[in-house]
Amino acid sequence: MARIKPKRHGVVTDMTAMCDVAFLLLTFFILTTQFKKPDVEQIKPPSSISEKLLPDASLMTINITPEGTFYFQPVDNGSERIALLDKMGEKYGLKFSNADKVAFTKVQSIGVPMTQLKSYLELPDAERKAIKKSPGIPLDSTNKQLIDWVQQSLSVNPGYKLAIKGDVSTKYPKVKNLFEGLRDIDFLKFWLITSQEGKEQ
């Protein structure tokens, strides 16, 4: 007597759980990723063979454009930024409103002298972002506002670290002025941002 072959059923795989996990992971990475902020101006740092990475937290940055314009980027901490603005206002005899303080927590970097900071913060967000060229923060033998930004930041939090990103074509006297100003406040440890040799940044 012939054997009756059992009927074969196709295998059905339920992918619902797999899709749920994939979308949960995707959502997690989208929400937790920190994107690199664009530079205020195009800066091409000099190359080096160093592979040391910058610290992620408590890092303030000074950017120097090819023309020698200085920008200061405070640490991304809202309450500490407000404390910094209060200290700078006290030093330069300026009063900032609550709206100015909220605007200051949102700006990427400062590129104006203290005399223009209040009017800069009062501009709507769109107009602030539309400004392509800023006068920069003064740093010379008689006016060392950039060093004051660093010094007042350290008075808010002495654990802050500093990174300097200069353009490969920035004139040496500008960089020298910055190093001498940092030496004057006895701040001697900082990072220089470079691009890896053979790679474009």
C-alpha positions, 0 to 999 in steps of 0.5 A, a space after each residue: 500500500 502506497 504511503 500517503 505523503 503529508 501535505 506540505 505547508 509553507 513556512 510563514 515568518 512574522 516580521 512584525 517584531 523585527 520591524 518594531 525593533 528596527 524602528 525603535 533602534 532607528 528612533 533612538 539613534 536619531 534622537 541621541 545623535 549630536 550633529 557637528 555644528 557648521 563653522 561660522 566661516 569657512 576655516 581650513 585648519 593646518 594638517 598634522 599627523 596627530 590622531 588625538 580626539 577632542 573632549 566632548 564635554 565642557 569644551 569652549 572653542 576659538 575660531 580664527 578666520 583667514 583674515 584674522 577675525 576671532 569668534 568665541 564659542 561658549 560651552 553648550 550649557 544654558 545656565 552656565 552661558 547665562 552666568 557667563 553673559 552676566 559676568 561679561 555684562 558686569 565687567 563691561 557695564 552692560 545690562 542684558 534682559 531675559 530675552 537677551 539671555 535666552 537668545 544668548 543660549 541659542 547663538 552658536 558663537 560670538 563674533 561681535 565686540 561687547 558694544 554691539 552684543 546687546 543689539 546683536 542679541 536683540 535681532 530676530 533669529 533669522 536676521 542673526 543667521 543671515 549675517 555672513 561677516 561679523 567684525 569679530 571679537 577684538 584682541 590687540 594690545 589695548 583691547 583684549 575682549 576675547 581673553 575676557 570671554 575665556 577668563 570669565 568662562 573659567 570663573 563660571 566653571 574652572 573645569 572648562 577646556 579650550 580648543 583653538 581652530 585657526 585657518 592655515 593662512 591666518 597670519 602668525 601675529 594674530 595667533 601670537 596675540 592670542 597665545 600671549 593673551 592666554 599666557 597673561 591669564 595663566 591659561 597654558 593648556 589648550 588644544 589646536 584643531 588640525 586636519 589629518 595629513 592627507 585628508 581634507 576637512 
